[in-house]
Each structure stands twice: as C-alpha cells, then as structure tokens.
Amino acid sequence: EVPRIQLEEYDNSSAHYFVKFKRNPKGSPLDQFLEGGILSASKMLSRFRKIIKEEIKNFEDTDVIMKRKKRGSPAVTLLIKKPREISVDIILALESRSSWPASTQKGLPINNWLGAKVKSNLKRQPFYLVPKHAKEGSLFQEETWRLSFSHIEKAILKNHGQSKTCCETDGVKCCRKECLKLMKYLLEQLKKKFGNRRELDKFCSYHVKTAFFHVCTQDPHDSQWHYKDLELCFDNCVTYFLQCLKTEHLEHYFIPDVNLFSRDKIDKLSKEFLSKQIEYEKNNGFP
C-alpha cells in the first residue's frame, strides 16, 4: 500500500507512469528505492526477486525453481516441479487508494451490462501499479509503473450477469465464462502448435480477455448468452477477435486511449499470421 502518491504520465502513454510521493514521511521503508524523487520500479523489482529467491530455499518436500528474469516483465515466475509441474507468477504491486487516473475516465464501459451502480462501486476500489517497463523502441524505460486492474477484472468475471442470480445454483446458467475459457484455450493451443514461431510471441491471454469483455459490452443481456447457445456465442467472440486483428485495433478495457494492437506493440505480419490460423480453425470446425 502506498500513501499519497503523485503520478506523472510517461510519454503520453496513458498506461505508464513515474511514481512520486506527495509528502514522503521521513524514515519510510520505501525511501531506499527512491531515485531523484522517483520510486524506482527496477530497484524494487530486484529486491522483490531477492526476497523470493531466499524464501524458496526454505521450502521442504517440494521442488521449486525461479525462472530467469524476462526483460520488461513484472512477474517473478516460479516453476513448481512436484507433485506436477505448474508455473506461478508472483507480481509486485503498489496499491493506491486515491481516485483512478484521468486516463481511465471513459473506460470500463459496463453501464448497459452490469449497471452504473456496479461501475461506481468498482471505481471506488483501489487501483494497482506493477513494475512493467514502458518500451522505447527496442529499449525499456526501467523506472515506469503500469496501471493494473486485474482485481476489477476478477470481480466482473465473478458477477458477470445482468441478473444478480446468473449462474447461481438456482439461477439460469450462461456461457460467458465458457467462451472466455475456449478463447484462451484456442490461443494456447495455437502457441503450442507453432512452438517457436515468433509471430505468436507478442499475443497473450490478456488480449483475448480484453476482446471478450468488449463482446460482453456489445451483447449485455443474459438472454444473449444462453448456455445452449455456447457454440454461437463462442463464434461471436472469435469473430470479434478476428475483426480486432484485421483492423489492428483492440481498445484497452480500462484505458480507452491505449490500443493493444497498435503497430508499435505488435507488427502487422504477426496479426495476419494469427488471423490466418484462427480462420483456418474456424472454417474446419476447430480441429
């Protein structure tokens, strides 16, 4: 939790910020991470890695290794070997209880879907900043923090229906979550199939999730997501995602000025490659 911070937007990015303190009380434990008044993301991240590295030495009866640091990634990834192999991402985050930054003003378009009341309640929640470096050409600006709303995404997925009882024991079951799972699975399988092709490197489940949220905004009624219509609904999600690839435009759900499919983030050829593979799957009944 960080008290009274001041955010300085980095290079009109709308998503990346330098973090400063409005009034930093003397002797704050965060003092050691300040560089010229700016809270250093890279310093905090390397300390975070160090702590986790020390900590996993104390684990007994389990085989855990820390994966090598990935440039520009805010996550510390642990590989747990037994009883079966899984990888876990641990992410350092700053929690701020001030109001959300101005760049989110027009984001979170859930009024017609979950309602204005739900939206204003969600916007009263804190927001988070993770040590994700902004890219400058092929380099990284290592002191920036990026906005993160994963807790809000979780809340939306949990209470995803227009009716409060959607998917509850005595409520009507919808297929929203199934559509999201299938979309994630589709991308995952394509990545597996084309193992080392760098065209798919830049795509991640967050792109799929963002597109999915936009389809929920576009089709806000529970009646548009009947469980028996899973195939049709999944097809709608795939069609929307293909449209985003084609137009090279996928708007960040919380920060509308950010285009996740802009060319400086993902090149045109990669988008065409993924598009072609999804079209192939779609036309062949998803082999």
N, C-alpha and C positions, 0 to 999 in steps of 0.2 A: 504494500500500500504506500503510495507516495502522497505526501501532503502538498497542498497548494503549488501546483506546477504551472509553468508557463510554456506553451508550445510554440515553436517557431517553425512554420511550414518550410519544408525543404524544396526549393526549386519548383514551385507551383505544382507539386506532385499530388496534393490533396490527401495523400495517404501517409507520407513520410514526414517525420518531424524531428527537430532537435528539442531536447527536453532541458528546461532550466527551472530553477526554483524561484518562486516569488520572494519568499523570505526563508532562507535556509537557517533553521535554528543551529547555533553552534554545537559542534560535537555530534552532529547527525551521522549515523553509521554510513550514510551514502557519500559523505564528504570525500572519502578516499577514491571515489570513482569520478570526481569532477575534473574536467579538463577545461580550463579557461571558462569556468561558469557553466559548462555544458556537461550533462550527465553522459558519460561515455558508455555507449552500448557495447563496444568491443571489450572494454575493461571488465564490465560486469559479466559479460558472457564468458570470458575466460576464467574468471573467478568461479562462476557457476559450474563450469566444466570440472574445474579442480576439485570442488566440494563433492561432486557426484563421483568422480574418479576415486577419491579417498573412501567414500561411503561404500562403494560396491565391493571394496576389498573385504568388508566385514560380513558380507553375505555368506551364510553357510548353506550347504546342501543344494546350491544352485549355481549354474554356470552362466555368469553374466559378463559380456564384454562391451566396451564402449566403442561405437564405430567412429571412424576418422571424421574430423570436422569437415562439413561440406561448406565450401565458400558461399557466403551470403545466406546461409540457412540459420534460422534462430533456434533450431532444435538440437538437443543432445540426444542422440539415438543409442539406445541400449539394445543389445541382442541377447535375448534370454534363450539359452540352449535347451534346458530341460524344464519340465517333462516333455514339452515340444517346443519347436523353435518359433518364437514370435519376436517382433521388434516393437519397441516402445519409444515414443518421442516424448521427451520432457522439455517443456518450454518455459523459460524465464519470462515473467510478465510483470509490468508495472500496473497497479490498479489505481485508477484515478476516479474520484467521486465528484469531480467538477462536471459541469454540463458538457455534453458531447461537442466536439469541434464543429465549426461552421460548415465544413465540407460535407457533413452528414445531414445537413438541413433537409434536403429533398430526398434523402434515401429512405430505406425501409418502407416501401410502398404497400403497406398491408391494410390500409383503411377499408377497402372494399372486401377484403378477405377475412381478416381477424378483427377488424374494427378499430376505431380511433382511440377507444379507451385502452385497449390492449397496447396499442402503439405508445400512448403517452406513459403507460406503466413501464414498458420496456425501456423507454428513453430516460427513465429515472434511475435505471441501473447504472453502475459504474461502467466505464469503458476501459479497455486494456491497451497497453503498448508493448510490443515484442521487439527484441533486438534484430530486426530484419533490415539489412543494409539496403539503401537505395542504390540503384545501378547508375553509373556514369559511363556510358559507352561500354567498354569491356572491364571497367574498374568498378569498385564499390566504395560508396561513402560509408565508412565503417562506424560513424557515430550516430547514425539516424535510427529512430524507432518507428515502427509501423503500427497503425491502428489495427486492433483486432476485436472482432465481435463474436467470437466462437460461442461464448456463453449465451448470447442472444439467439444465435442460430439453433443452439440446442433447445432453448425454450420454445422457439417456434415449431421445431420438429416434434416436440413433446405434445404441445397443444395446437395441433395443426388444422383442426377442423373449424368450420364456421359455427357449427353447433358444438356446444361445450361437451357433449357426450360422444362425439365422433371417436370410434374405435374403442370405446369403453366396453366393459363386459355386457352391459345392457343397451349399448348404443349401436348405431349402424357402422359396419366396418368399411373404411375407404381403402384405396390402394396407393395413397400418396407415398408412404414410406417404401412400399414395394417398388414403385417406379424409381425412386432415388437409388435403392439398392441395386436394381438392374442396371441403371445408368453407370453407377460406379463399377459394377462388375464388367460391363461392356468395355470400359476404358482399361480396366485392369487386365482383362484377357487379351486385348489388342497389344498392350505393352508387353505381355508375356510372349505373345506370338511373334512380335517383331523385336524381341530381345534387345539387340544392340543398335537398332536404328535410332539415330539421334533425332529424327523428326518428331518422335513422341516424347522426348526428354522433358520438354517445357510444359506438357499438359499434366494436370493433376486433378485429384478428385474435387478440389475446390471449384474448378471451372464447371464441372458437372453439377455440383451442388448449387452454384450461383444460377446457372441456367434453370435448374429445377425450381428454385424459388420464384424466378420470373414467370414460369409456367403457372405456378400456384396463384400469382397475382393476376395473371391473364385469365385463368379459369378459377374464380374464387369460390364457387358453390360446391358444397359437398356432393350434390347430385351429379356433378361433372366428374366425380372420382369414385363411382360405384365400384366395389370390389370385382364384380362380374365383368367390368369393362377394362380390366387391367391391361389387356393387350392394346386396346385403343389408346388408353392413357399413356402407356409406355411409348407408343408410336408418336403421340403428340410431343412428348419430351424429346425424343430423338430428332423429330422434325425441327423443333425449336433450336436444338443444339446445332444441327446442320446449318440452319439459317444464320446463326451467330458466326459459324466458321466461314460461311460464304461471304457475309458482309464484313467480316473481320471486326465485329463489334459485339462485345459482351460486357454489359454495364455492371460495375460492382454494385451489389445489392444495397450497401450502406453508404457508399460514396459515389454517387452517380457520375461525377466528373472523371472517374477512373474507368478506362476501357481495358479490361483484362486481355482482350485480343488485339490490342494495337500492335503495329509492326515493330515498335521498339521493344515490345515484350516477347512476341512470337512471330517469326518470319512467315511470309505468305506460303512458302513451299510446305512448311510443316502443317499449316492449316489445311492446305489442299490434300496432303497425304492422309491426314486423319479423316478428312471428309470422305475421301475415296474409299477408305477401309470401312467406315461406318455405312456408307451407301451399299457397299458390297454385302455386308452382314444383313442389312435391312432387306435388300432385294432377294436374298437367299434364305430368308426365314431364320436369321441368326444362327448359322451353323456352330 
